[in-house]
């Protein structure tokens, strides 16, 4: 189960990478939607772990979810503002998110 969670998290980060580096708004939007679906899947998988497994990784997983939500918002703001002001911050958030997996 943990491996499925990790694979789902990696897929989500890959989708955020696509969204962060895409130039077409449609590609960005689609990638963000798919990333959110992957996050929901990871949360469902995490919820199916037994209590001991959840407790052992609870703070790391919560940090991952919080970071993913923040990254999603940052990419949306970047898209809404149609500028690259957020590019460095988005890249830093992606790096931090990868380290939480």
Contact map, one row per residue, 1 for C-alpha under 8 A:
11111000000000000000000000000000000000000000100010000000000000000000000000000000000000000000000000000
11111100000000000000000000000000000000000000010000000000000000000000000000000000000000000000000000000
11111110000000000000000000000000000000000000000000000000000000000000000000000000000000000000000000000
11111111000000000000000000000000000000000000100000000000000000000000000000000000000000000000000000000
11111111100000000000000000000000000000000100110000000000000000000000000000000000000000000000000000000
01111111110000000000000000000000000000000000000000000000000000000000000000000000000000000000000000001
00111111111000000000000000000000000000000000000000000000000000000000000000000000000000000000000000000
00011111111100000000000000000000000001101100000000000000000000000000000000000000000000000000000000000
00001111111110000000000000000000000001100100000000000000000000000000000000000000000000000000000000001
00000111111111000000000000000000000000000000000000000000000000000000000000000000000000000000000001001
00000011111111100000000000000000001001000000000000000000000000000000000000000000000000000000000000000
00000001111111110000000000000000011101100000000000000000000000000000000000000000000000000000000000000
00000000111111111000000000000000001000000000000000000000000000000000000000000000000000000000010011000
00000000011111111100000000000000000000000000000000000000000000000000000000000000000000000000000000000
00000000001111111110000000000011011000000000000000000000000000000000000000000000000000000000000000000
00000000000111111111000000000011001000000000000000000000000000000000000100000000000000000000010000000
00000000000011111111100000000000000000000000000000000000000000000000000000000000000000000000010000000
00000000000001111111110000110010000000000000000000000000000000000000000000000000000000000000000000000
00000000000000111111110000111011000000000000000000000000000000000000000000100000000000000000000000000
00000000000000011111110000010000000000000000000000000000000000000000000000100000000000100110000000000
00000000000000001111111000000000000000000000000000000000000000000000000000000000000000000000000000000
00000000000000000111111110110000000000000000000000000000000000000000000000000000000000000000000000000
00000000000000000000111110110000000000000000000000000000000000000000000000000000000000000000000000000
00000000000000000000011111110000000000000000000000000000000000000000000000000000000000000000000000000
00000000000000000000011111111000000000000000000000000000000000000000000000000010000000000000000000000
00000000000000000000000111111100000000000000000000000000000000000000000000000000000000000000000000000
00000000000000000110011111111110000000000000000000000000000000000000000000000000000000000000000000000
00000000000000000111011111111111000000000000000000000000000000000000000000000000000000000000000000000
00000000000000000010000011111111100000000000000000000000000000000000000000000000000000000000000000000
00000000000000000000000001111111110000000000000000000000000000000000000000000000000000000000000000000
00000000000000110110000000111111111000000000000000000000000000000000000000000000000000000000000000000
00000000000000110010000000011111111100000000000000000000000000000000000100000000000000000000000000000
00000000000000000000000000001111111110000000000000000000000000000000000000000000000000000000000000000
00000000000100100000000000000111111111000000000000000000000000000000000000000000000000000000000000000
00000000001110110000000000000011111111100000000000000000000000000000000000000000000000000000000000000
00000000000100000000000000000001111111110000000000000000000000000000000000000000000000000000000000000
00000000000000000000000000000000111111111000000000000000000000000000000000000000000000000000000000000
00000001101100000000000000000000011111111100000000000000000000000000000000000000000000000000000000000
00000001100100000000000000000000001111111110000000000000000000001001000000000000000000000000000000000
00000000000000000000000000000000000111111111000000000000000000000000000000000000000000000000000000000
00000001000000000000000000000000000011111111100000000000000000000000000000000000000000000000000000000
00001001100000000000000000000000000001111111110000000000000000000000000000000000000000000000000000000
00000000000000000000000000000000000000111111111000000000000000000000000000000000000000000000000000000
00000000000000000000000000000000000000011111111100000000000000000000000000000000000000000000000000000
10011000000000000000000000000000000000001111111110000000000000000000000000000000000000000000000000000
01001000000000000000000000000000000000000111111110000100000000000000000000000000000000000000000000000
00000000000000000000000000000000000000000011111111000100000000000000000000000000000000000000000000000
00000000000000000000000000000000000000000001111111000000000000000000000000000000000000000000000000000
10000000000000000000000000000000000000000000111111101100000000000000000000000000000000000000000000000
00000000000000000000000000000000000000000000001111111100000000000000000000000000000000000000000000000
00000000000000000000000000000000000000000000000011111110000000000000000000000000000000000000000000000
00000000000000000000000000000000000000000000000001111111000000000000000000000000000000000000000000000
00000000000000000000000000000000000000000000000011111111100000000000000000000000000000000000000000000
00000000000000000000000000000000000000000000011011111111110000000000000000000000000000000000000000000
00000000000000000000000000000000000000000000000000111111110000000000000000000000000000000000000000000
00000000000000000000000000000000000000000000000000011111110000000000000000000000000000000000000000000
00000000000000000000000000000000000000000000000000001111111110000000000000000000000000000000000000000
00000000000000000000000000000000000000000000000000000111111111000000000000000000000000000000000000000
00000000000000000000000000000000000000000000000000000000111111100000000000000000000000000000000000000
00000000000000000000000000000000000000000000000000000000111111110000000000000000000000000000000000010
00000000000000000000000000000000000000000000000000000000111111111000000000000000000000000000000000010
00000000000000000000000000000000000000000000000000000000011111111100000000000000000000000000000000000
00000000000000000000000000000000000000000000000000000000001111111110000000000000000000000000000000010
00000000000000000000000000000000000000000000000000000000000111111111000000000000000000000000000010011
00000000000000000000000000000000000000100000000000000000000011111111100000000000000000000000000000000
00000000000000000000000000000000000000000000000000000000000001111111110000000000000000000000000000000
00000000000000000000000000000000000000000000000000000000000000111111111000000000000000000000100110000
00000000000000000000000000000000000000100000000000000000000000011111111100000000000000000000000010000
00000000000000000000000000000000000000000000000000000000000000001111111110000000000000000000000000000
00000000000000000000000000000000000000000000000000000000000000000111111111000000000000000000000000000
00000000000000000000000000000000000000000000000000000000000000000011111111100000000000000100110000000
00000000000000010000000000000001000000000000000000000000000000000001111111110000000000000000000000000
00000000000000000000000000000000000000000000000000000000000000000000111111111000000000000000000000000
00000000000000000000000000000000000000000000000000000000000000000000011111111100000001000100000000000
00000000000000000011000000000000000000000000000000000000000000000000001111111110000001000100000000000
00000000000000000000000000000000000000000000000000000000000000000000000111111111000000000000000000000
00000000000000000000000000000000000000000000000000000000000000000000000011111111100000000000000000000
00000000000000000000000000000000000000000000000000000000000000000000000001111111111111100000000000000
00000000000000000000000010000000000000000000000000000000000000000000000000111111111000000000000000000
00000000000000000000000000000000000000000000000000000000000000000000000000011111110000000000000000000
00000000000000000000000000000000000000000000000000000000000000000000000000001111111000000000000000000
00000000000000000000000000000000000000000000000000000000000000000000000000000111111100000000000000000
00000000000000000000000000000000000000000000000000000000000000000000000000000110111111000000000000000
00000000000000000000000000000000000000000000000000000000000000000000000000000100011111100000000000000
00000000000000000000000000000000000000000000000000000000000000000000000000000100001111110000000000000
00000000000000000000000000000000000000000000000000000000000000000000000001100100001111111100000000000
00000000000000000001000000000000000000000000000000000000000000000000000000000100000111111110000000000
00000000000000000000000000000000000000000000000000000000000000000000000000000000000011111111000000000
00000000000000000000000000000000000000000000000000000000000000000000000000000000000001111111100000000
00000000000000000001000000000000000000000000000000000000000000000000001001100000000001111111110000000
00000000000000000001000000000000000000000000000000000000000000000000000000000000000000111111111000000
00000000000000000000000000000000000000000000000000000000000000000000000000000000000000011111111100000
00000000000000000000000000000000000000000000000000000000000000000010001000000000000000001111111110000
00000000000010011000000000000000000000000000000000000000000000000000001000000000000000000111111111000
00000000000000000000000000000000000000000000000000000000000000000000000000000000000000000011111111100
00000000000000000000000000000000000000000000000000000000000000000010000000000000000000000001111111110
00000000000010000000000000000000000000000000000000000000000000010011000000000000000000000000111111111
00000000010010000000000000000000000000000000000000000000000000000000000000000000000000000000011111111
00000000000000000000000000000000000000000000000000000000000000000000000000000000000000000000001111111
00000000000000000000000000000000000000000000000000000000000110110000000000000000000000000000000111111
00000100110000000000000000000000000000000000000000000000000000010000000000000000000000000000000011111
